[in-house]
Amino acid sequence: MKHLILVTSPPACGKTYISKKLAKALTNCVYLDKDTLIVLSKQIFKVAGEEYNRSSDFFQKNIRDYEYYAILDIALEALDYNDTVLINAPFTDEIRNEMWINQLRARLANKDADLKVVWVNTSKEVAHERMIRRNSDRDTWKLEHWDEYISKQNFNAPEHIKDLIIFENSSDEEFSASLKNAVDQIRGR
């Protein structure tokens, strides 16, 4: 059976670190990171004469969804050549939309693949510390408007996804146990 794995959570919960470690532990896994598309998004902001702000209405209306369409299309194509594809991306709206999940499962069924969703569980305080440490321009607005930004983030795991894999990531001990658990669940052990 083929697997499409979505590693999801709000920003700065540790998705990238976890996704890379998980992809290596799964071996022969195609690793895709939605952030790779940011170079294109920055160009859209520039050409449109808009301030670079990934929390803006401009981004929400003209860029956000297209990044997700692109990374999903790349992942579905990769499933034609590999049995395990992992996407590192927040999917903040999508994973809470049961219809979207069901449509994705139907698309995957056509490729004889199933969906595995890994939710990275981290506290808001730890996410804030990590966002400060990573010092990325994509977080400038978020950090400058932290209270407004964080009030719009949902740190609760989506409840409607069957077989949701919870990856605890607030300490090294949690990480090690969660990595083994995630690999076991994805591989059906």
N, CA, C and O of each residue as an XYZ file, in Angstrom:
756
protein
N       0.844     -1.179      0.000
C       0.000      0.000      0.000
C       0.887      1.239      0.000
O       1.890      1.305      0.710
N       0.501      2.205     -0.801
C       1.209      3.480     -0.851
C       0.657      4.399      0.233
O      -0.487      4.253      0.663
N       1.488      5.352      0.672
C       1.086      6.287      1.721
C       1.418      7.719      1.328
O       2.527      8.011      0.881
N       0.440      8.611      1.501
C       0.709     10.047      1.500
C       0.628     10.479      2.948
O      -0.396     10.293      3.606
N       1.704     11.052      3.440
C       1.781     11.474      4.835
C       1.773     12.995      4.877
O       2.598     13.646      4.237
N       0.842     13.552      5.628
C       0.809     14.990      5.863
C       1.287     15.231      7.285
O       0.701     14.709      8.233
N       2.342     16.014      7.442
C       2.812     16.399      8.771
C       2.325     17.825      8.976
O       2.750     18.750      8.283
N       1.422     17.986      9.944
C       0.694     19.240     10.090
C       0.737     19.777     11.520
O       0.974     19.039     12.476
N       0.505     21.064     11.632
C       0.375     21.770     12.907
C       0.457     23.255     12.594
O       0.760     23.632     11.461
N       0.194     24.097     13.575
C       0.460     25.523     13.353
C       1.961     25.753     13.129
O       2.774     24.884     13.444
N       2.324     26.912     12.589
C       3.740     27.214     12.367
C       4.568     27.155     13.658
O       4.077     27.451     14.747
N       5.827     26.766     13.500
C       6.856     26.756     14.554
C       6.632     25.700     15.630
O       7.115     25.843     16.753
N       5.905     24.647     15.291
C       5.712     23.539     16.237
C       6.765     22.447     16.062
O       6.827     21.507     16.855
N       7.587     22.571     15.032
C       8.639     21.591     14.804
C       8.381     20.680     13.622
O       8.993     19.617     13.517
N       7.479     21.078     12.723
C       7.132     20.236     11.565
C       8.337     19.881     10.705
O       8.502     18.720     10.328
N       9.169     20.842     10.394
C      10.286     20.588      9.487
C      11.267     19.598     10.095
O      11.670     18.639      9.435
N      11.648     19.817     11.324
C      12.580     18.910     11.998
C      11.993     17.499     12.056
O      12.660     16.524     11.709
N      10.751     17.403     12.494
C      10.073     16.105     12.612
C       9.917     15.459     11.244
O      10.184     14.268     11.083
N       9.488     16.238     10.261
C       9.275     15.688      8.917
C      10.551     15.088      8.347
O      10.519     14.008      7.757
N      11.664     15.773      8.515
C      12.937     15.268      7.992
C      13.372     14.001      8.720
O      13.834     13.048      8.092
N      13.226     13.989     10.031
C      13.596     12.793     10.808
C      12.664     11.630     10.458
O      13.116     10.493     10.318
N      11.382     11.908     10.317
C      10.405     10.873      9.986
C      10.663     10.308      8.588
O      10.622      9.094      8.389
N      10.928     11.187      7.626
C      11.210     10.733      6.259
C      12.445      9.836      6.223
O      12.453      8.831      5.512
N      13.485     10.184      6.975
C      14.686      9.339      7.022
C      14.400      8.008      7.700
O      14.898      6.968      7.268
N      13.599      8.035      8.760
C      13.278      6.800      9.486
C      12.416      5.864      8.644
O      12.479      4.646      8.811
N      11.621      6.418      7.753
C      10.767      5.590      6.895
C      11.549      4.986      5.734
O      11.092      4.017      5.127
N      12.691      5.526      5.420
C      13.560      5.120      4.301
C      12.817      5.105      2.965
O      11.644      4.739      2.885
N      13.516      5.503      1.955
C      12.976      5.591      0.596
C      11.669      6.377      0.549
O      10.704      5.964     -0.094
N      11.653      7.495      1.226
C      10.470      8.349      1.312
C      10.744      9.645      0.544
O      11.799     10.256      0.712
N       9.804     10.057     -0.288
C       9.916     11.347     -0.968
C       9.513     12.427      0.035
O       8.404     12.400      0.569
N      10.409     13.368      0.286
C      10.163     14.458      1.234
C       9.858     15.731      0.456
O      10.645     16.160     -0.388
N       8.693     16.336      0.751
C       8.308     17.594      0.114
C       7.997     18.618      1.198
O       7.329     18.303      2.183
N       8.475     19.826      1.017
C       8.248     20.899      1.978
C       7.567     22.054      1.250
O       8.117     22.600      0.294
N       6.374     22.423      1.702
C       5.645     23.515      1.058
C       6.446     24.812      1.092
O       6.285     25.660      0.213
N       7.299     24.976      2.086
C       8.095     26.200      2.178
C       9.046     26.376      0.996
O       9.529     27.481      0.747
N       9.317     25.290      0.264
C      10.146     25.399     -0.936
C       9.491     26.329     -1.953
O      10.177     26.928     -2.781
N       8.164     26.450     -1.891
C       7.436     27.303     -2.829
C       7.475     28.783     -2.445
O       7.011     29.627     -3.211
N       8.016     29.104     -1.285
C       8.037     30.497     -0.821
C       8.776     31.409     -1.799
O       8.403     32.572     -1.953
N       9.805     30.908     -2.453
C      10.531     31.737     -3.423
C       9.578     32.240     -4.511
O       9.697     33.384     -4.951
N       8.647     31.412     -4.945
C       7.655     31.837     -5.939
C       6.675     32.840     -5.339
O       6.304     33.825     -5.976
N       6.266     32.570     -4.104
C       5.328     33.476     -3.434
C       5.922     34.865     -3.247
O       5.242     35.872     -3.441
N       7.189     34.911     -2.869
C       7.858     36.206     -2.696
C       7.855     36.981     -4.012
O       7.687     38.200     -4.015
N       8.040     36.285     -5.113
C       8.033     36.939     -6.421
C       6.649     37.493     -6.730
O       6.533     38.572     -7.312
N       5.604     36.775     -6.351
C       4.235     37.266     -6.576
C       4.006     38.543     -5.789
O       3.445     39.502     -6.321
N       4.430     38.576     -4.527
C       4.321     39.806     -3.730
C       5.042     40.953     -4.437
O       4.504     42.053     -4.560
N       6.269     40.684     -4.900
C       7.104     41.714     -5.524
C       6.445     42.242     -6.799
O       6.320     43.454     -6.978
N       6.029     41.346     -7.673
C       5.422     41.747     -8.950
C       4.113     42.506     -8.719
O       3.775     43.418     -9.473
N       3.384     42.123     -7.674
C       2.111     42.779     -7.373
C       2.302     44.095     -6.613
O       1.338     44.826     -6.385
N       3.546     44.397     -6.220
C       3.802     45.623     -5.468
C       3.245     45.573     -4.059
O       2.902     46.605     -3.482
N       3.157     44.372     -3.504
C       2.611     44.185     -2.162
C       3.739     43.951     -1.157
O       4.786     43.399     -1.496
N       3.507     44.380      0.080
C       4.441     44.098      1.169
C       4.470     42.587      1.405
O       3.431     41.929      1.361
N       5.660     42.042      1.654
C       5.788     40.619      1.924
C       5.219     40.330      3.311
O       5.847     40.628      4.327
N       4.030     39.752      3.338
C       3.345     39.440      4.596
C       2.483     38.209      4.359
O       1.420     38.292      3.743
N       2.949     37.068      4.851
C       2.239     35.810      4.652
C       1.008     35.682      5.543
O       0.354     34.639      5.543
N       0.688     36.707      6.286
C      -0.541     36.731      7.078
C      -1.546     37.739      6.515
O      -2.602     37.963      7.107
N      -1.220     38.343      5.379
C      -2.058     39.401      4.808
C      -3.256     38.846      4.043
O      -3.293     37.672      3.674
N      -4.229     39.719      3.817
C      -5.375     39.363      2.982
C      -4.919     39.046      1.559
O      -5.454     38.139      0.921
N      -3.929     39.795      1.060
C      -3.401     39.541     -0.285
C      -2.887     38.108     -0.395
O      -3.185     37.407     -1.362
N      -2.112     37.678      0.601
C      -1.588     36.311      0.593
C      -2.730     35.300      0.636
O      -2.748     34.340     -0.135
N      -3.674     35.519      1.533
C      -4.797     34.583      1.677
C      -5.584     34.452      0.379
O      -5.995     33.354      0.005
N      -5.790     35.562     -0.301
C      -6.626     35.571     -1.507
C      -5.879     35.078     -2.749
O      -6.466     34.396     -3.588
N      -4.607     35.412     -2.873
C      -3.906     35.201     -4.140
C      -2.797     34.152     -4.144
O      -2.326     33.765     -5.213
N      -2.373     33.688     -2.977
C      -1.205     32.809     -2.957
C      -1.428     31.529     -2.155
O      -1.119     30.438     -2.633
N      -1.952     31.651     -0.965
C      -1.990     30.543     -0.011
C      -2.490     29.235     -0.614
O      -1.766     28.239     -0.624
N      -3.709     29.232     -1.111
C      -4.304     27.989     -1.613
C      -3.516     27.403     -2.779
O      -3.441     26.184     -2.928
N      -2.932     28.261     -3.601
C      -2.181     27.787     -4.763
C      -0.900     27.067     -4.345
O      -0.460     26.137     -5.022
N      -0.301     27.495     -3.230
C       0.849     26.750     -2.709
C       0.424     25.322     -2.355
O       1.137     24.362     -2.646
N      -0.734     25.197     -1.729
C      -1.222     23.865     -1.354
C      -1.597     23.034     -2.580
O      -1.287     21.844     -2.635
N      -2.257     23.642     -3.556
C      -2.585     22.903     -4.789
C      -1.316     22.360     -5.426
O      -1.262     21.202     -5.840
N      -0.293     23.211     -5.500
C       0.959     22.821     -6.161
C       1.645     21.677     -5.414
O       2.048     20.693     -6.034
N       1.783     21.793     -4.097
C       2.513     20.756     -3.363
C       1.744     19.441     -3.382
O       2.357     18.374     -3.422
N       0.416     19.496     -3.355
C      -0.374     18.265     -3.436
C      -0.261     17.616     -4.813
O      -0.150     16.394     -4.918
N      -0.288     18.425     -5.863
C      -0.126     17.871     -7.208
C       1.245     17.199     -7.369
O       1.352     16.131     -7.971
N       2.275     17.828     -6.832
C       3.611     17.240     -6.889
C       3.637     15.921     -6.114
O       4.220     14.938     -6.572
N       3.005     15.907     -4.944
C       2.976     14.686     -4.124
C       2.222     13.560     -4.818
O       2.672     12.414     -4.806
N       1.075     13.875     -5.424
C       0.306     12.841     -6.109
C       1.078     12.284     -7.301
O       1.022     11.086     -7.581
N       1.790     13.148     -7.993
C       2.626     12.685     -9.096
C       3.757     11.792     -8.570
O       4.083     10.776     -9.185
N       4.346     12.168     -7.446
C       5.442     11.379     -6.870
C       4.975      9.980     -6.477
O       5.761      9.033     -6.511
N       3.699      9.841     -6.104
C       3.172      8.517     -5.750
C       3.164      7.555     -6.941
O       3.046      6.344     -6.755
N       3.287      8.078     -8.148
C       3.400      7.210     -9.328
C       4.768      6.536     -9.380
O       4.946      5.557    -10.106
N       5.742      7.051     -8.614
C       7.111      6.571     -8.690
C       7.673      6.068     -7.364
O       8.748      5.468     -7.327
N       6.945      6.313     -6.279
C       7.417      5.909     -4.964
C       6.212      5.583     -4.093
O       5.139      6.156     -4.278
N       6.381      4.672     -3.153
C       5.266      4.235     -2.316
C       5.002      5.123     -1.106
O       3.942      5.026     -0.487
N       5.948      5.981     -0.766
C       5.788      6.812      0.429
C       6.186      8.245      0.107
O       7.324      8.520     -0.274
N       5.231      9.151      0.268
C       5.467     10.575      0.022
C       5.021     11.336      1.260
O       3.921     11.118      1.768
N       5.870     12.224      1.742
C       5.580     13.015      2.942
C       5.576     14.485      2.574
O       6.498     14.973      1.920
N       4.530     15.195      2.999
C       4.457     16.648      2.810
C       4.552     17.318      4.170
O       3.796     16.998      5.088
N       5.477     18.239      4.286
C       5.644     19.073      5.469
C       4.956     20.402      5.175
O       5.468     21.214      4.405
N       3.786     20.624      5.796
C       3.030     21.866      5.585
C       1.964     21.997      6.665
O       1.461     20.984      7.153
N       1.610     23.211      7.046
C       0.612     23.369      8.109
C      -0.774     22.772      7.804
O      -1.387     22.171      8.687
N      -1.270     22.926      6.582
C      -2.618     22.463      6.240
C      -3.633     22.897      7.311
O      -4.541     22.139      7.651
N      -3.476     24.109      7.834
C      -4.276     24.560      8.970
C      -5.777     24.552      8.701
O      -6.555     24.147      9.565
N      -6.189     24.990      7.528
C      -7.621     24.978      7.194
C      -8.051     23.610      6.688
O      -9.114     23.113      7.059
N      -7.245     23.013      5.858
C      -7.610     21.785      5.161
C      -7.867     20.615      6.108
O      -8.837     19.879      5.929
N      -7.012     20.436      7.109
C      -7.179     19.258      7.962
C      -8.397     19.358      8.870
O      -8.811     18.361      9.462
N      -8.964     20.529      8.984
C     -10.181     20.704      9.795
C     -11.445     20.624      8.941
O     -12.557     20.752      9.452
N     -11.263     20.412      7.639
C     -12.376     20.338      6.694
C     -12.586     18.874      6.303
O     -11.838     18.322      5.495
N     -13.606     18.259      6.885
C     -13.838     16.836      6.661
C     -14.081     16.521      5.185
O     -13.657     15.474      4.696
N     -14.762     17.424      4.474
C     -15.001     17.201      3.054
C     -13.679     17.193      2.278
O     -13.482     16.355      1.398
N     -12.785     18.113      2.600
C     -11.481     18.165      1.941
C     -10.711     16.869      2.178
O     -10.125     16.311      1.250
N     -10.714     16.394      3.417
C     -10.021     15.145      3.754
C     -10.616     13.982      2.961
O      -9.878     13.160      2.417
N     -11.937     13.911      2.893
C     -12.593     12.819      2.159
C     -12.273     12.882      0.669
O     -12.062     11.848      0.036
N     -12.236     14.091      0.104
C     -11.883     14.238     -1.312
C     -10.439     13.813     -1.563
O     -10.142     13.181     -2.577
N      -9.544     14.160     -0.643
C      -8.147     13.744     -0.789
C      -8.038     12.226     -0.692
O      -7.308     11.604     -1.464
N      -8.759     11.629      0.251
C      -8.738     10.158      0.371
C      -9.231      9.510     -0.926
O      -8.685      8.492     -1.352
N     -10.254     10.088     -1.554
C     -10.777      9.541     -2.815
C      -9.726      9.649     -3.923
O      -9.543      8.711     -4.699
N      -9.042     10.784     -3.997
C      -7.978     10.947     -4.994
C      -6.864      9.926     -4.763
O      -6.317      9.364     -5.712
N      -6.540      9.697     -3.502
C      -5.487      8.741     -3.167
C      -5.911      7.309     -3.479
O      -5.086      6.495     -3.894
N      -7.183      6.999     -3.284
C      -7.677      5.652     -3.582
C      -7.456      5.310     -5.055
O      -7.190      4.157     -5.396
N      -7.566      6.309     -5.922
C      -7.310      6.093     -7.348
C      -5.851      5.718     -7.628
O      -5.531      5.188     -8.692
N      -4.981      5.998     -6.670
C      -3.561      5.666     -6.810
C      -3.186      4.497     -5.892
O      -2.006      4.212     -5.690
N      -4.202      3.824     -5.339
C      -3.988      2.725     -4.401
C      -3.112      3.186     -3.234
O      -2.176      2.498     -2.825
N      -3.439      4.354     -2.718
C      -2.681      4.945     -1.612
C      -3.633      5.339     -0.493
O      -4.818      5.582     -0.722
N      -3.097      5.398      0.715
C      -3.897      5.871      1.830
C      -3.281      7.144      2.411
O      -2.158      7.526      2.082
N      -4.049      7.776      3.279
C      -3.636      9.032      3.890
C      -3.260      8.782      5.337
O      -3.999      8.139      6.082
N      -2.111      9.294      5.723
C      -1.671      9.283      7.114
C      -1.449     10.749      7.505
O      -0.718     11.475      6.832
N      -2.084     11.167      8.590
C      -1.923     12.538      9.060
C      -1.205     12.506     10.404
O      -1.643     11.854     11.351
N      -0.091     13.228     10.458
C       0.694     13.360     11.683
C       0.475     14.765     12.210
O       0.810     15.744     11.543
N      -0.086     14.865     13.406
C      -0.307     16.162     14.045
C       0.816     16.397     15.051
O       1.004     15.606     15.976
N       1.562     17.489     14.867
C       2.645     17.837     15.784
C       2.049     18.651     16.928
O       1.559     19.762     16.726
N       2.098     18.091     18.114
C       1.507     18.706     19.299
C       2.585     19.419     20.104
O       3.471     18.789     20.681
N       2.493     20.733     20.132
C       3.454     21.573     20.833
C       2.693     22.712     21.504
O       1.672     23.163     20.985
N       3.170     23.171     22.629
C       2.500     24.274     23.315
C       2.719     25.591     22.573
O       3.685     25.736     21.824
N       1.827     26.536     22.785
C       1.951     27.864     22.160
C       3.245     28.548     22.608
O       3.889     29.244     21.823
N       3.614     28.349     23.858
C       4.821     28.981     24.389
C       6.073     28.435     23.696
O       6.976     29.193     23.342
N       6.115     27.131     23.510
C       7.268     26.513     22.830
C       7.304     26.971     21.370
O       8.375     27.265     20.838
N       6.133     27.033     20.720
C       6.077     27.500     19.332
C       6.590     28.939     19.232
O       7.314     29.269     18.292
N       6.225     29.795     20.185
C       6.685     31.181     20.187
C       8.206     31.241     20.308
O       8.863     31.976     19.571
N       8.760     30.466     21.237
C      10.219     30.430     21.407
C      10.909     29.952     20.130
O      11.931     30.507     19.725
N      10.349     28.927     19.503
C      10.960     28.397     18.277
C      10.885     29.403     17.134
O      11.815     29.513     16.335
N       9.781     30.134     17.061
C       9.627     31.122     15.994
C      10.668     32.231     16.167
O      11.258     32.696     15.192
N      10.885     32.643     17.395
C      11.905     33.668     17.661
C      13.284     33.132     17.269
O      14.059     33.833     16.617
N      13.593     31.888     17.665
C      14.909     31.297     17.386
C      15.170     31.101     15.903
O      16.296     31.291     15.442
N      14.138     30.721     15.148
C      14.403     30.453     13.734
C      14.625     31.736     12.938
O      15.217     31.696     11.860
N      14.159     32.874     13.455
C      14.493     34.194     12.902
C      14.290     34.262     11.389
O      15.203     34.618     10.645
N      13.075     33.915     10.944
C      12.767     33.899      9.516
C      11.915     35.102      9.139
O      11.056     35.532      9.909
N      12.159     35.643      7.941
C      11.365     36.793      7.501
C       9.888     36.434      7.314
O       9.035     37.322      7.325
N       9.580     35.154      7.145
C       8.174     34.768      7.013
C       7.415     34.942      8.324
O       6.185     34.918      8.335
N       8.146     35.119      9.443
C       7.522     35.258     10.757
C       7.515     36.691     11.284
O       7.009     36.935     12.380
N       8.060     37.633     10.536
C       8.189     39.004     11.038
C       6.851     39.559     11.500
O       6.726     40.026     12.632
N       5.848     39.511     10.627
C       4.540     40.049     11.002
C       3.963     39.285     12.189
O       3.399     39.894     13.098
N       4.095     37.971     12.191
C       3.532     37.136     13.269
C       4.126     37.543     14.616
O       3.396     37.699     15.594
N       5.426     37.713     14.670
C       6.070     38.060     15.931
C       5.757     39.494     16.357
O       5.604     39.772     17.547
N       5.665     40.394     15.392
C       5.338     41.790     15.721
C       3.894     41.943     16.179
O       3.569     42.898     16.884
N       3.027     41.022     15.789
C       1.601     41.053     16.138
C       1.207     39.736     16.811
O       0.169     39.154     16.498
N       2.046     39.277     17.737
C       1.903     37.938     18.302
C       0.502     37.663     18.848
O      -0.086     36.630     18.527
N      -0.037     38.549     19.653
C      -1.353     38.287     20.269
C      -2.439     38.121     19.214
O      -3.282     37.231     19.327
N      -2.425     38.962     18.202
C      -3.406     38.855     17.118
C      -3.187     37.557     16.340
O      -4.140     36.838     16.037
N      -1.943     37.269     16.024
C      -1.619     36.065     15.256
C      -2.018     34.798     16.013
O      -2.719     33.941     15.474
N      -1.570     34.684     17.256
C      -1.769     33.437     18.000
C      -3.246     33.206     18.316
O      -3.674     32.063     18.479
N      -4.021     34.277     18.403
C      -5.454     34.116     18.688
C      -6.181     33.434     17.526
O      -7.279     32.906     17.705
N      -5.576     33.443     16.344
C      -6.193     32.829     15.165
C      -5.683     31.409     14.906
O      -6.136     30.752     13.969
N      -4.746     30.936     15.727
C      -4.169     29.602     15.532
C      -4.875     28.577     16.415
O      -5.153     28.841     17.584
N      -5.157     27.428     15.858
C      -5.806     26.358     16.598
C      -4.760     25.280     16.895
O      -4.310     24.579     15.989
N      -4.382     25.156     18.150
C      -3.378     24.194     18.567
C      -3.985     22.854     18.972
O      -3.265     21.960     19.415
N      -5.302     22.707     18.827
C      -5.959     21.449     19.149
C      -5.898     20.513     17.952
O      -6.094     20.930     16.811
N      -5.628     19.259     18.222
C      -5.585     18.259     17.152
C      -6.970     18.112     16.540
O      -7.970     18.140     17.258
N      -7.039     17.956     15.215
C      -8.343     17.752     14.565
C      -8.932     16.412     15.013
O      -8.248     15.388     14.993
N     -10.185     16.427     15.409
C     -10.799     15.234     15.996
C     -11.447     14.314     14.972
O     -11.669     13.142     15.274
N     -11.755     14.793     13.788
C     -12.513     13.999     12.824
C     -11.644     13.077     11.968
O     -12.179     12.267     11.211
N     -10.337     13.179     12.070
C      -9.455     12.373     11.218
C      -9.211     11.021     11.874
O      -8.656     10.930     12.969
N      -9.639      9.976     11.178
C      -9.427      8.639     11.736
C      -7.944      8.292     11.676
O      -7.242      8.682     10.743
N      -7.487      7.573     12.659
C      -6.096      7.129     12.746
C      -5.095      8.286     12.779
O      -3.966      8.147     12.308
N      -5.508      9.420     13.331
C      -4.596     10.560     13.459
C      -3.407     10.149     14.320
O      -3.570      9.545     15.381
N      -2.222     10.484     13.851
C      -0.995     10.175     14.588
C      -0.578     11.444     15.326
O      -0.247     12.453     14.705
N      -0.597     11.383     16.648
C      -0.197     12.534     17.458
C       1.289     12.417     17.750
O       1.749     11.412     18.294
N       2.032     13.444     17.387
C       3.480     13.487     17.609
C       3.748     14.550     18.665
O       3.708     15.748     18.383
N       4.020     14.098     19.877
C       4.307     15.026     20.978
C       5.706     15.600     20.782
O       6.667     14.859     20.578
N       5.812     16.944     20.846
C       7.093     17.565     20.514
C       7.407     18.779     21.381
O       7.754     19.843     20.867
N       7.285     18.619     22.679
C       7.685     19.712     23.563
C       8.960     19.384     24.338
O       9.485     20.231     25.060
N       9.466     18.130     24.186
C      10.712     17.753     24.855
C      11.404     16.650     24.048
O      10.786     16.020     23.189
N      12.685     16.424     24.329
C      13.446     15.388     23.636
C      12.881     13.991     23.911
O      12.853     13.140     23.022
N      12.434     13.765     25.146
C      11.877     12.461     25.506
C      10.614     12.188     24.705
O      10.434     11.091     24.176
N       9.742     13.183     24.614
C       8.514     13.031     23.828
C       8.850     12.759     22.365
O       8.222     11.916     21.724
N       9.834     13.470     21.846
C      10.207     13.325     20.438
C      10.604     11.884     20.115
O      10.096     11.302     19.157
N      11.497     11.312     20.899
C      11.994      9.965     20.617
C      10.873      8.933     20.617
O      10.792      8.104     19.711
N      10.024      8.979     21.612
C       8.909      8.028     21.691
C       7.923      8.255     20.552
O       7.400      7.297     19.983
N       7.668      9.511     20.218
C       6.718      9.831     19.150
C       7.239      9.421     17.776
O       6.459      8.991     16.926
N       8.539      9.548     17.547
C       9.108      9.146     16.259
C       8.896      7.648     16.039
O       8.450      7.232     14.970
N       9.212      6.849     17.041
C       9.014      5.399     16.925
C       7.542      5.076     16.711
O       7.203      4.257     15.856
N       6.673      5.709     17.477
C       5.235      5.475     17.359
C       4.731      5.841     15.960
O       3.942      5.099     15.374
N       5.176      6.967     15.429
C       4.718      7.414     14.103
C       5.155      6.437     13.020
O       4.357      6.074     12.156
N       6.417      6.007     13.057
C       6.914      5.050     12.067
C       6.108      3.754     12.152
O       5.704      3.208     11.125
N       5.874      3.265     13.359
C       5.116      2.028     13.549
C       3.699      2.159     12.986
O       3.212      1.249     12.315
N       3.042      3.282     13.254
C       1.674      3.458     12.770
C       1.617      3.592     11.242
O       0.711      3.059     10.601
N       2.572      4.293     10.677
C       2.589      4.456      9.219
C       2.867      3.119      8.538
O       2.259      2.797      7.517
N       3.763      2.365      9.090
C       4.126      1.070      8.494
C       3.178     -0.058      8.900
O       3.345     -1.197      8.464
N       2.165      0.263      9.750
C       1.160     -0.733     10.133
C       1.666     -1.789     11.080
O       1.240     -2.942     11.016
N       2.564     -1.411     11.950
C       3.122     -2.382     12.920
C       2.348     -2.329     14.209
O       2.658     -3.064     15.147
